[in-house]
Amino acid sequence: MMLIRSVATLMTVLPLAVGCHRGDDTSSNIKFDGAAALSYAAKQVAFGPRVPGTPAWKNAGDWIVTQMRQRADTVIEQRWVHTLATGDSIPMRNILARWRPQATDRILYVTHWDSRPVAENENTPERKKMPIPGANDGASGVGLFVALGDLLKKTPPNVGVDLLFVDGEDYGNFSTNADVLIGSKYFATHLPSADYRPLFGVLWDMIGDKDLQIFEEGNSLQRAPEVVTRVWEAAASLGHDKAFIAQPQVTVTDDHIPLLDAGLRVIDVIDIDYPYHHKLSDTMDKISAKSLATVGDVAATLLYRDEQ
């Protein structure tokens, strides 16, 4: 899914105060539904591997659009054809669900909705060629976002919110960076407006693991440390510091990199220590409503803070 290396040296991160709750304490009444998020993830997995260009991919994408149109103020689809390093072409589709689309102050959340076409971490040549189910690596983020959509429809936020489902994150070869992060690269060069600069952004990736341990990611610490602090302080305030561990672990090549390169302050929240990564065993029994509820609590709290 991504290149990983150990973090040797990281810059000192200055504290950033997390914003105050609204005066009416709306945020304390926000209840993220982890069971619903799990059911939405299961729906994605039931379509089959969401490999770009396949019927399962089309059906899963159509389902996401339908769900978001029922919840968001505006849904934008970015469709294009990507030319692979081999010269072949595949269809691509980003989905952007927006609440308060005219608001200047915005928060951007990102997840990828495709799943990997090969299981290169399997132990036989035949199994290595098979597409992964992608329960954690793809579907968990979709489940999180649809459940967040339920909250945002019920209780509109004070700021604009963008939930971006990117395509083609996991398609190609991470050792050469060929044909990977396709959707985030496209979005970075096709922003909603020329002056699009969210207050901050978070990429949520592989966040459903039953054994949830999310460490601070190296590129995020180096390039948007104030956002890392914001997220981990919010987690600590909710009592989720055992899942959100305020220590650096690895650097990851993921969908936040093209967005950071475009000047957006986006970090990666990822549980990279997942034994079933890029294996056929990345199935629904490996993720849990409890883990999705933990991450959803943090994600929702950040959206309903009064001062960003």
Protein Blocks (a to p, Z undefined) as FASTA:
>chain_A
ZZcdddfbdcdddddddddddfklmmmmpccdfklmmmmmmmmmmnopadehiaklmmmm
mmmmmmmmmmmmbdcddddddddfkopacddddddddehklbmbdcdddddfbdcfbdfk
bcbfklmmpcceklmnomlmmmmmmmmmmmmmmmccfbdcdddddehklmmcmklopaia
klmmmmmmmcfbfklccfbdcddehjlbfbacddddfklmmmmmmlmmmmmmmmmmnopm
mmmccbdfbdcddfklmmmmnopacdddddfbcfkgoiaklcfklpcfklmmmmmmmmmm
mmmpfbZZ
